[in-house]
Amino acid sequence: WSRWFELVPGTELDTEGRGRLAPLLEQATRVLLGHFERSNFAVEIHQCYLDLVTVGTATLLFQETAPGAGSAFRFTAVPAAEMSVLADGDGRITEQFRTTSIALVELRERFPAVAMPAGLRERLDQDPECRVELVEAVRPDGPHFLYAAFVPKEEARSREPLLLAEGRFDRSPFITFRWLKAAGEIYGRSPVMTALPDIKTANKVVELILKNASIAVTGIWLAEDDGVLNPANIDLSPGSIIPKAVGSAGLTPLQAPGRFDVSELVLRDLRARIRHTLLGDRLGPVQDRRMTATEVLERSAEMARLLGATFGRLHGELLLPLLHRGAAILRRRGEVPDLPLDGRIADIAIRSPIARLQAREDVTNVANWLETVNALGPEAAATVDLSATVRWLAATLGVPAELVREVTDPLSALAAGLVEGDGDAA
């Protein structure tokens, strides 16, 4: 796995505070990343991405495992058909409802402490595999979230819904994210939804081409009613003899009116538009595994230009809630320090390819500035804080904190090094 995120000191800490906190956050980053690597995150997030690019809205269920498991995290990709969401005035998803069906025997195993009403017990005795509707709801309660799982009263055959479980979370266990959305809408839009009219038209054109091809292969025949030719007894096989009356045309093939060249032109145009909508012609596969540095930068810049808005939405709706909930679980277990990821004391830095591209540009600008300052002479070079520059480069490039030594006075350190060198020479 690549190091796709990092916990870094916040903006309100001074240099000394950053130096003390950086090793703790570095260790917390390794612990958090290790739990992600040992979980089923890679498998389930791929299924969510399939929903994201086809439906436009995807949901990932983030649960905590029992103590002793290999990872503290367990993920489940929730089908889009099972989820219903509500948003607040700012467009943020705040309420989530999952409706699914579950067998009564599974319901009893999952919630053994729940007393089932008489109606459900009778159905369980008669058919343990009988399925009932299960609703899971998450609603905001101030800065926290309330969770409830219940069976509707119609399914429970009682006057009240059957409450199965309830709880309170710092972060919602359901993480819903969208590809893009229009103003005033709740659910997202996907590239496949944009290309859906062309996809339907292309499917219809292919259907007509196949019908035309079957006609071209088998043929359609005209039979003249001459009183001798009997179409019911005709055998169109090699060597067969077909009787006909004198002067009759017998069997004549019907010319197919369809033109394959026109249909192929229409289909080629539709496929090109579909590939353009799905970014297939703009973010094509890499032809050579060994790309040059320029090609890597150009492809990263092109991806940032085309998908920058989508990546920004995924950053706010997927990555940050995912890492916040993971850190909350590990804080409760005592595996990471109890530090708020609020941006002031500690913060989350995403180390994605797009973020690294921006970091490379920043480093290039600073390097050009250093070259320019150095060319101006010693007086201009004296204005550069070398220690601060090195620390900034290390933080921007994602260098581990233990590799950077804190030096309060670079001149004193240089003098100490010279003195030590003279002592060795003596």
Beta strands, then each sheet from edge to edge (+ up, - down):
strand 1: 5-9
strand 2: 57-64
strand 3: 73-78
strand 4: 83-87
strand 5: 93-103
strand 6: 131-141
strand 7: 144-151
strand 8: 162-169
strand 9: 174-178
strand 10: 221-223
strand 11: 251-253
strand 12: 346-350
sheet 1: 1+ 12-
sheet 2: 3+ 2- 9+
sheet 3: 4+ 5- 6+ 7- 8+
sheet 4: 10+ 11-
end
